[in-house]
C-alpha cells in the first residue's frame, strides 16, 4: 500500500478544493479512513461520524462482508448491461424482494436515489397515462430534472425552471390538502415517510394511510421515497412498515449497497408491465459489482437485525437530547436513528463547533436543524459522547 506524507495529503486536499466544480462547500479536513461509526482524517484525528455519508453507511464504514463481496466480484465480472443476464443480478433481485411485501416484486436497478425517483416518475406516467404529480412541501427527491420537479426547496428549483409539470405541492401531514390535490389527472403521489432534507419530520400514520386510500380511489400510484429511511434506519427494515401500508413503487438507494453506489425502484408487476420495451434504461444500473455489494448488505442487515438496534438506540438518543437544558433547543424529533435537533437559531455554527471542538460530524436538515444519521452499528458509548458534545456547544 502506498505510503503518503502529511504534505501529500494536504496537496490532495488542495487539489480537491481547487479542481472541484465548486457546488459543495468543503470542510477543511481530509478524511482518509473509516471503520464502523468512526472516521479518521489525514492528521490522525478520530471522529464519531453522524453524517454517515448522508445515510449511506448504515452498516458501518468498511463493513467486512460488503468488502469481501466486492473484492470477490471485482475479480470475476464488474460490468455487464441488463440485456445480458448475470448470476449476481438475479441473486440481488431474489434477495431484495424476499424482504419486501409480495406485491413489490419487480426491480429496476440504478446507481443513486435521484435515478430511482426518475424511474418511478416515468413508470407512474407509463402506467396511468396521466401527467400530474403531487408532492409535499419541504420534500426532497433529488436534483436531476425529474426528481427536482417534485422537490420543494425553491433554491434548488428556481435556477432550473421550467421543470417537469404539472406538480402540486401540499403541506406535509395535511390529509385534507391531499384529498383536494389528488384528482383524475394525477399519475402519482410521491412522499418520504420521514422528510430528511426537510428537517427530519416523520409522517403521521393518518397522513400516509390516507395517501394510500386516496391514490387507490383516484387510480393514481403511491410512490414512497425510502432512499434515506430504508435499510433499517427508522427502526424497521423499511419505514412503510410502521404505517401498515404498501406503496405501488418503493424507491431505495443510499445504504442499499453498503457503501457502493446502488439504487432501485421496486414496484408492483402491473406497473412494471406498463413500461414499453426500451422506455427507460441505464448503462451502469444492475452492474455485477453493485449487485454483489447489495446482496452482501441485505444479508448482513438481515443477520444482524440492525433495525432493532435503531429502534432501541434512537428513542434513547432522542430522550437524552431532549434532556439537555438549553433555551436554544426548539424540538427533538425523528424515527429510529434518523434524528433532528431543531434550534431557535442557525444550526451551521454549532455543527462546525461539534466538528472542530469535539470531533463529532453532523449535518444540517434545513437552516435550523442538526441532523444525526450515524451508522446503525454505532456503540451507545459513542452516542453518549455525541450528547455531551451537543450539550457543550449549546451551553
C-alpha positions in Angstrom: 0.0 0.0 0.0 1.4 3.4 -0.9 2.6 5.5 2.0 1.8 9.2 1.9 3.2 12.0 3.9 1.1 14.8 5.6 2.3 17.1 2.8 1.0 14.6 0.2 -2.4 14.6 2.0 -2.5 18.4 2.1 -1.7 18.6 -1.6 -4.6 16.3 -2.3 -7.0 18.3 -0.2 -5.9 21.4 -2.1 -6.4 19.6 -5.4 -10.0 18.7 -4.4 -10.8 22.2 -3.4 -9.3 23.9 -6.4 -10.2 21.4 -9.2 -13.7 20.6 -7.9 -16.7 22.1 -9.7 -17.5 24.2 -6.6 -21.1 23.1 -6.0 -20.2 21.8 -2.5 -18.8 23.8 0.4 -15.8 21.8 1.6 -14.8 21.1 5.1 -11.2 21.9 5.9 -10.1 18.3 6.6 -9.3 15.2 4.6 -11.0 12.0 5.6 -8.7 9.1 4.8 -10.2 6.1 6.6 -13.3 4.8 8.2 -14.3 1.8 10.3 -17.7 1.2 11.9 -19.1 4.5 13.1 -15.7 6.3 13.2 -13.6 8.0 10.6 -10.0 9.4 10.7 -8.5 12.5 9.0 -5.1 12.8 7.4 -3.6 14.1 10.7 -4.8 11.1 12.6 -7.8 12.8 14.4 -10.7 10.4 15.1 -14.3 11.5 14.6 -17.6 10.0 15.5 -19.5 10.0 12.2 -23.1 11.1 12.5 -23.2 12.2 8.8 -22.9 8.6 7.7 -22.3 9.5 4.1 -25.7 11.3 4.1 -27.3 8.0 5.3 -25.2 5.6 3.2 -23.2 4.0 6.0 -26.0 2.2 7.9 -23.9 -1.0 8.1 -20.7 0.9 9.1 -17.7 2.1 7.2 -15.6 -0.8 5.8 -18.2 -3.4 6.5 -16.1 -6.6 6.2 -18.9 -8.7 4.5 -19.5 -6.0 1.9 -15.8 -5.5 1.3 -15.2 -9.2 0.8 -18.2 -9.5 -1.6 -16.9 -6.5 -3.7 -13.3 -8.0 -3.8 -14.6 -11.3 -5.0 -16.9 -9.9 -7.6 -14.3 -7.4 -8.9 -12.1 -10.4 -9.7 -14.9 -12.2 -11.5 -17.0 -9.6 -13.5 -17.6 -5.9 -12.9 -19.6 -4.6 -15.9 -22.5 -6.2 -17.9 -25.6 -4.4 -19.3 -29.0 -5.6 -18.3 -29.7 -7.1 -21.8 -27.1 -9.8 -20.8 -28.2 -11.6 -17.6 -25.7 -12.3 -14.8 -26.0 -14.6 -11.8 -25.4 -11.7 -9.3 -28.3 -9.6 -10.7 -30.7 -12.5 -10.2 -29.3 -13.1 -6.8 -29.8 -9.4 -5.9 -33.4 -9.3 -7.2 -34.2 -12.5 -5.2 -32.6 -11.2 -2.0 -34.2 -7.8 -2.1 -37.8 -8.9 -3.0 -37.6 -11.6 -0.3 -37.6 -8.9 2.4 -40.4 -6.9 0.8 -44.2 -7.5 0.7 -45.0 -9.9 -2.1 -46.8 -7.2 -4.1 -43.4 -5.4 -4.7 -41.9 -8.0 -7.0 -40.3 -6.1 -9.9 -37.0 -4.3 -9.7 -35.4 -1.6 -11.8 -31.8 -1.2 -10.6 -30.0 2.1 -10.7 -27.0 3.8 -9.2 -28.4 6.5 -7.0 -31.5 7.9 -5.2 -32.4 10.5 -7.8 -32.2 7.9 -10.5 -34.6 5.7 -8.6 -37.1 8.5 -8.3 -36.6 9.5 -12.0 -37.5 5.9 -12.9 -40.5 5.9 -10.5 -42.0 9.0 -12.1 -41.6 7.6 -15.6 -43.2 4.2 -14.6 -46.1 6.2 -13.0 -46.8 8.1 -16.2 -46.5 5.0 -18.3 -48.9 3.0 -16.1 -51.6 5.7 -15.6 -51.3 7.6 -18.8 -51.6 10.8 -16.7 -49.1 13.7 -16.2 -49.7 15.3 -12.8 -47.7 14.6 -9.7 -48.5 15.5 -6.1 -45.6 16.1 -3.7 -45.1 17.6 -0.2 -43.8 20.9 0.9 -40.3 20.5 2.3 -40.0 17.2 0.4 -36.7 16.3 -1.3 -36.5 13.7 -4.1 -33.2 14.6 -5.8 -31.5 17.2 -8.0 -31.8 15.8 -11.6 -34.6 17.4 -13.6 -37.4 15.0 -13.0 -36.7 14.4 -9.3 -36.1 18.1 -8.9 -39.6 18.8 -10.2 -41.1 17.0 -7.1 -38.5 18.6 -4.7 -39.9 21.6 -2.8 -36.9 23.8 -1.9 -37.0 26.9 -4.1 -33.3 27.4 -4.0 -32.8 24.0 -5.7 -35.7 24.5 -8.2 -35.8 28.1 -9.3 -32.5 28.3 -11.3 -33.6 25.5 -13.5 -37.2 26.3 -14.3 -39.2 25.2 -16.2 -39.2 21.7 -14.8 -41.5 18.7 -15.3 -45.1 19.8 -15.0 -47.7 19.8 -13.6 -46.7 19.3 -9.9 -48.8 20.3 -7.0 -47.2 20.7 -3.6 -49.2 20.2 -0.4 -48.4 20.7 3.3 -46.9 17.6 4.7 -49.3 15.7 7.1 -52.3 17.6 5.8 -54.9 15.0 4.9 -57.5 17.5 3.6 -55.0 19.2 1.3 -54.0 15.8 0.0 -57.7 15.0 -0.8 -58.1 18.2 -2.7 -54.9 17.8 -4.7 -55.3 14.2 -5.9 -57.7 14.0 -8.9 -58.4 12.1 -12.1 -55.3 13.8 -13.7 -52.9 12.6 -11.0 -50.3 10.0 -12.1 -48.8 9.6 -8.6 -48.3 11.0 -5.1 -44.6 10.9 -4.1 -43.8 11.2 -0.3 -41.0 10.4 2.1 -42.2 8.6 5.3 -39.8 10.8 7.2 -38.7 14.1 5.5 -34.9 14.1 5.7 -33.6 17.3 4.0 -36.8 19.0 5.0 -36.0 18.9 8.7 -36.3 15.2 9.9 -40.1 15.3 10.0 -41.9 12.0 10.4 -45.3 11.4 8.7 -48.3 10.8 10.8 -49.9 7.4 10.4 -53.2 9.2 9.4 -51.4 11.0 6.5 -49.7 8.0 4.9 -52.7 5.8 5.3 -54.9 8.5 3.7 -52.3 8.8 0.9 -52.7 5.1 0.3 -56.5 5.2 0.3 -56.9 8.4 -1.8 -54.5 7.2 -4.5 -56.3 3.9 -4.8 -59.7 5.7 -5.0 -58.5 8.0 -7.7 -56.5 5.5 -9.8 -53.2 7.2 -9.0 -50.0 5.5 -7.8 -48.3 6.0 -4.4 -44.5 6.3 -4.6 -42.7 6.1 -1.3 -39.2 7.5 -1.3 -37.2 5.4 1.2 -33.8 6.4 -0.1 -32.8 7.7 3.4 -35.3 5.8 5.6 -34.7 2.3 4.2 -32.3 -0.4 5.3 -33.2 -0.3 9.0 -32.7 3.4 9.6 -36.0 4.1 11.3 -36.3 1.0 13.4 -37.9 -1.2 10.8 -36.4 -2.7 7.7 -38.3 0.0 5.7 -40.3 2.9 7.2 -43.6 2.0 5.5 -43.8 -1.0 7.8 -44.5 1.5 10.7 -47.7 2.6 8.9 -49.3 -0.7 7.8 -49.3 0.3 4.1 -47.6 -0.9 0.9 -46.8 1.6 -1.9 -47.1 0.9 -5.6 -43.4 1.9 -6.1 -40.7 1.9 -3.5 -37.5 3.8 -4.2 -34.3 2.8 -2.5 -30.6 3.8 -2.5 -28.0 5.2 0.0 -27.4 2.2 2.3 -28.7 -0.4 -0.1 -25.2 -1.1 -1.4 -23.4 -1.0 1.9 -21.3 2.0 0.6 -21.3 1.1 -3.1 -23.5 3.3 -5.4 -26.7 1.3 -5.8 -30.4 2.2 -6.0 -33.6 0.6 -7.1 -37.2 1.3 -7.9 -39.2 -1.7 -6.7 -42.8 -1.9 -8.0 -45.9 -4.0 -8.5 -45.9 -6.3 -11.5 -48.7 -4.4 -13.3 -46.8 -1.2 -13.0 -43.6 -2.7 -14.4 -45.5 -4.2 -17.4 -46.8 -0.8 -18.4 -43.4 0.5 -19.4 -42.7 -0.2 -23.1 -39.5 -2.1 -24.0 -36.7 0.4 -24.1 -38.9 3.1 -22.4 -36.3 3.5 -19.7 -32.7 2.4 -19.3 -29.3 2.7 -17.5 -25.8 1.7 -18.5 -24.4 1.0 -15.1 -27.6 0.1 -13.2 -27.6 -3.5 -12.2 -23.8 -4.0 -12.8 -22.5 -7.1 -11.1 -20.2 -5.2 -8.7 -23.1 -3.2 -7.2 -25.3 -6.3 -7.2 -22.8 -8.2 -5.1 -22.5 -5.3 -2.7 -26.3 -5.1 -2.4 -26.6 -8.8 -1.7 -24.0 -8.7 1.0 -25.5 -5.6 2.5 -29.0 -7.0 2.7 -27.8 -10.3 4.1 -25.7 -8.5 6.8 -28.8 -6.4 7.7 -30.9 -9.5 8.0 -28.4 -11.5 10.0 -27.7 -8.7 12.5 -31.2 -7.2 12.5 -29.8 -3.7 12.8 -33.2 -2.1 12.6 -33.8 -3.4 16.1 -30.7 -1.6 17.2 -32.0 1.6 15.6 -35.4 1.0 17.3 -33.6 0.7 20.7 -30.9 3.4 20.4 -32.9 6.0 18.5 -35.5 6.8 21.2 -32.9 6.7 23.9 -30.7 9.1 22.0 -33.6 11.5 21.4 -34.6 11.4 25.1 -31.0 12.3 26.0 -31.0 15.2 23.6 -34.4 16.4 24.9 -32.9 16.4 28.4 -30.3 19.0 27.5 -31.3 22.1 29.4 -30.8 24.7 26.7 -33.1 27.5 25.7 -31.7 27.2 22.2 -33.5 23.9 21.5 -36.9 24.1 19.9 -37.6 20.4 19.3 -36.1 17.0 19.0 -37.8 14.6 16.6 -37.1 11.6 14.4 -37.7 7.9 13.9 -35.1 5.3 14.9 -31.6 6.6 14.3 -32.8 9.3 11.9 -32.8 12.3 14.4 -33.2 16.0 14.1 -32.4 18.6 16.7 -34.2 21.9 15.8 -32.8 25.1 17.2 -34.2 28.5 17.5 -31.3 29.9 15.5 -29.0 28.8 12.7 -27.6 25.3 13.1 -24.4 25.7 11.0 -22.2 27.4 13.7 -23.0 24.6 16.1 -22.3 21.9 13.5 -18.9 23.5 12.9 -18.1 23.5 16.6 -19.1 19.9 17.0 -16.6 19.0 14.4 -13.7 21.3 15.5 -14.1 21.1 19.3 -15.5 17.6 19.8 -14.7 15.6 16.7 -18.3 14.8 16.0 -19.6 15.0 12.4 -23.2 16.0 11.9 -25.1 17.7 9.1 -27.9 20.2 8.5 -31.5 19.5 7.6 -32.7 23.0 6.7 -31.3 26.2 8.3 -32.0 25.4 11.9 -31.9 21.6 12.2 -28.9 19.5 13.2 -29.4 16.1 11.7 -27.8 12.9 13.0 -27.5 9.8 10.7 -25.0 7.6 12.4 -24.2 4.1 11.2 -26.6 1.7 12.9 -23.6 -0.2 14.3 -22.7 2.8 16.5 -22.0 2.0 20.1 -24.1 3.5 22.9 -21.0 5.0 24.4 -20.3 6.9 21.2 -23.9 8.3 21.3 -23.3 9.4 24.9 -20.2 11.3 23.7 -22.3 12.9 21.0 -24.9 14.0 23.6 -22.2 15.5 25.8 -20.7 17.3 22.8 -24.1 18.8 21.9 -24.6 19.8 25.5 -21.2 21.6 25.5 -21.7 23.5 22.2 -25.2 24.7 23.3 -24.1 25.7 26.8 
